[in-house]
């Protein structure tokens, strides 16, 4: 009743899962991932214990294939399960029990496992795989995963319809303030076009929760600092940094000794285009 893609980036630094389903809040059930360990998707008649068990086996050094075998050997419901895994080294494994509802199946190879059940047909998996294979030049694993999910959705996806989608991506130190490994953790729990809504949310995630590249940074001169503070005050804020905090733009501004050292080019454009209260 779900289709998913589990993958590792070619550089071996990032792992993730993208999933969609005619099921409420599929992101609460299917995906799990830990940087430096691996990623897993459990679906069909999902056994949610697979998530912690799989990551534990992978953490102890088991390959994806061995981990899958261990998950299935003690599970009497294995023929109702579907699961995909990718390990630390990019090894992958995928399983679809013969009692999963048609169409059910998947493919796996180095760095990726793609699987689904109650699908419009095998063309869903084929479209996801084609998208994955054709996006090697995309350095952002989140965007590669989501593009593959959208491709599957556009080729029929879950034959019962659409309801939810989720994207989980991990990389060491990628979390907010580098406090954990969660680069992306987005869910669309109930929506008519969940995959497309997930695309919108991923754009916002990159704006608010991803650090600026060097190319995106504008160094703040004395003249620009005066302009920033003046524009922020006209918008009703104490100064520029107060405006930044209110707008949740902290990841896109660099401050030194309570003064802005650089500002992301998009945040600068946002400030310059903002209309003061009472103006039209």
C-alpha positions in Angstrom: 0.0 0.0 0.0 3.1 2.1 -0.3 6.1 2.9 -2.5 9.5 4.0 -1.2 13.1 4.5 -2.0 16.0 4.0 0.5 19.4 5.2 -0.5 22.9 6.4 0.3 24.7 9.2 -1.4 27.7 8.2 -3.7 30.1 9.9 -1.4 29.0 7.7 1.5 28.1 10.6 3.8 24.3 10.7 3.6 21.4 8.2 3.9 17.7 8.7 3.4 14.2 7.4 2.7 11.4 8.9 0.6 7.9 7.3 0.8 4.4 7.9 -0.3 1.1 6.0 0.3 -2.7 6.1 0.4 -2.3 5.9 4.2 -2.5 8.5 6.9 0.9 9.8 8.1 3.0 7.3 6.3 6.1 9.0 7.7 5.2 7.9 11.2 5.5 4.3 10.2 7.8 3.5 7.3 11.2 5.4 7.4 14.2 5.2 9.8 17.8 6.3 9.3 20.9 7.1 11.3 24.0 8.7 9.8 27.0 6.4 9.7 24.7 3.3 10.1 22.2 3.1 7.4 18.5 3.5 6.4 15.4 1.3 6.3 11.8 1.4 5.1 9.2 -1.1 6.5 5.9 -1.3 4.7 3.0 -3.4 3.4 1.8 -5.0 6.7 4.6 -3.0 8.3 6.5 -4.4 11.2 7.6 -1.2 12.9 10.0 -3.1 15.1 12.1 -3.6 11.9 13.2 0.0 12.2 15.0 -0.3 15.5 16.1 -3.9 14.9 17.5 -3.1 11.5 19.5 -0.1 12.6 20.8 -2.1 15.6 22.0 -4.9 13.3 23.6 -2.4 10.9 25.2 -0.6 13.8 26.8 -3.9 14.9 28.4 -4.3 11.4 25.8 -6.5 9.6 25.4 -5.9 5.9 22.0 -5.0 4.5 21.5 -8.5 3.2 22.4 -10.1 6.5 20.2 -7.7 8.4 17.3 -8.5 6.2 17.7 -12.2 6.7 17.8 -11.7 10.5 14.6 -9.6 10.4 12.7 -12.2 8.4 13.9 -15.4 10.1 12.0 -14.8 13.3 9.0 -13.0 11.8 6.0 -15.3 11.2 4.4 -12.5 9.2 7.3 -12.2 6.8 5.3 -13.0 3.7 3.1 -10.0 4.4 6.0 -7.7 4.9 7.9 -5.4 2.5 11.2 -3.8 3.5 14.2 -2.1 1.9 17.6 -1.3 3.5 20.9 0.4 2.7 23.9 -0.1 4.9 27.0 1.9 5.9 28.9 0.9 2.7 26.0 1.3 0.3 25.0 -2.4 0.3 21.3 -2.8 -0.2 18.5 -5.4 0.2 14.8 -5.5 -0.6 12.1 -8.0 0.3 8.4 -8.3 -0.8 6.6 -11.3 0.8 4.5 -13.3 -1.6 1.3 -12.4 0.3 1.8 -8.6 -0.3 -1.1 -7.2 -2.3 -0.4 -6.9 -6.1 1.3 -5.2 -7.7 4.2 -5.7 -5.3 8.0 -5.8 -5.9 11.2 -3.9 -6.0 14.7 -3.5 -7.2 18.0 -3.0 -5.4 21.6 -2.4 -6.3 24.6 -0.5 -4.8 23.4 2.5 -2.8 19.6 2.1 -3.4 16.6 -0.1 -2.7 13.2 0.7 -4.3 10.0 -1.1 -3.4 6.3 -0.9 -3.4 3.0 -2.7 -3.0 -0.6 -2.2 -4.2 1.0 -0.3 -7.1 -0.5 0.6 -10.5 2.1 -1.8 -11.8 5.9 -2.5 -12.2 6.1 0.8 -14.2 6.1 2.7 -10.9 9.3 1.0 -9.8 10.8 1.4 -13.2 10.1 5.2 -13.2 11.6 5.6 -9.8 14.7 3.7 -10.8 15.0 5.7 -14.1 14.8 8.9 -12.1 17.5 7.7 -9.7 19.8 6.6 -12.4 19.5 9.8 -14.4 20.1 12.1 -11.4 23.8 11.2 -10.7 24.8 14.8 -11.2 22.5 16.0 -8.4 24.6 16.3 -5.2 21.6 16.7 -2.9 20.4 13.3 -1.9 17.1 14.7 -0.6 16.3 16.1 -4.0 17.3 12.8 -5.7 15.0 10.8 -3.4 12.1 13.2 -3.8 12.5 13.3 -7.6 12.3 9.5 -7.7 9.2 9.5 -5.5 7.5 12.0 -7.7 8.4 10.0 -10.8 6.8 6.9 -9.2 3.7 8.9 -8.3 3.3 10.3 -11.8 3.5 6.8 -13.2 0.6 5.6 -11.1 2.0 5.2 -7.6 -0.4 3.6 -5.1 -3.3 2.4 -7.2 -5.8 3.3 -4.3 -4.9 6.9 -4.6 -2.8 9.6 -2.7 -2.8 10.7 0.9 0.6 11.1 2.5 4.4 11.3 1.9 7.5 11.7 3.9 11.2 12.4 3.4 14.0 11.6 6.0 17.6 12.4 5.2 20.5 12.1 7.7 24.2 13.2 7.6 26.6 13.6 10.5 26.3 17.0 12.0 23.6 18.2 9.5 20.9 18.9 12.0 19.8 22.3 13.4 22.8 24.0 14.9 24.8 20.8 14.1 23.1 19.3 17.1 22.1 16.0 15.5 22.3 14.2 12.1 18.8 15.1 10.7 19.3 17.1 7.5 15.7 16.7 6.4 12.7 15.3 8.3 9.5 16.3 6.5 6.0 14.8 6.5 2.8 15.5 4.6 0.3 13.5 6.6 -3.0 14.1 4.6 -3.1 15.9 1.3 -4.5 15.5 -2.2 -1.1 15.9 -3.8 1.4 14.8 -1.0 4.5 14.4 -3.2 4.1 17.8 -4.7 3.5 19.3 -1.3 6.6 17.6 -0.1 8.5 19.4 -2.9 7.3 22.8 -1.6 8.3 21.9 2.0 11.8 20.7 0.9 12.4 24.2 -0.7 11.4 25.8 2.6 13.6 23.3 4.5 16.6 24.4 2.4 15.9 28.0 3.0 15.3 27.9 6.8 17.4 24.9 7.9 20.3 24.6 5.5 23.5 26.7 5.9 24.4 29.1 3.1 27.1 28.1 0.6 30.1 30.5 0.2 28.6 31.6 -3.1 25.4 32.7 -1.4 27.1 34.8 1.2 27.2 38.6 0.9 29.8 40.2 3.2 28.3 43.0 5.3 30.1 46.3 5.0 29.6 49.2 7.3 27.3 50.8 4.7 25.3 47.6 4.2 25.0 47.2 8.0 23.4 50.6 8.3 21.0 49.7 5.5 20.1 46.3 7.1 19.3 47.9 10.5 17.4 50.8 8.9 15.2 48.4 6.9 14.6 46.2 9.9 13.5 49.1 12.1 11.1 50.3 9.4 9.6 46.9 9.6 9.1 47.2 13.3 12.1 45.4 14.7 14.9 46.5 17.0 17.6 45.9 14.4 18.5 43.5 11.6 19.4 40.6 13.8 16.1 40.9 15.7 14.4 40.7 12.3 16.5 37.6 11.4 15.5 35.9 14.7 11.8 36.7 14.2 11.9 35.3 10.6 13.8 32.2 11.6 16.6 33.0 9.2 19.5 32.2 11.6 21.0 29.5 9.3 21.3 32.2 6.6 23.1 34.9 8.5 26.5 35.0 10.1 26.9 37.1 13.2 30.1 38.1 15.0 30.0 40.0 18.3 26.3 40.7 17.9 26.9 42.2 14.4 26.1 40.6 11.1 29.2 39.5 9.3 27.5 38.1 6.2 23.9 37.7 4.9 22.6 35.2 2.4 21.7 36.8 -0.9 18.1 35.4 -0.7 17.6 36.8 2.8 19.0 40.2 1.7 16.5 40.2 -1.2 13.7 39.3 1.2 14.5 42.2 3.5 14.8 44.6 0.6 11.4 43.6 -0.9 9.6 43.7 2.5 6.9 46.3 2.8 6.8 48.3 6.1 3.5 48.1 8.1 0.9 50.6 6.8 2.5 50.8 3.3 1.0 49.3 0.2 
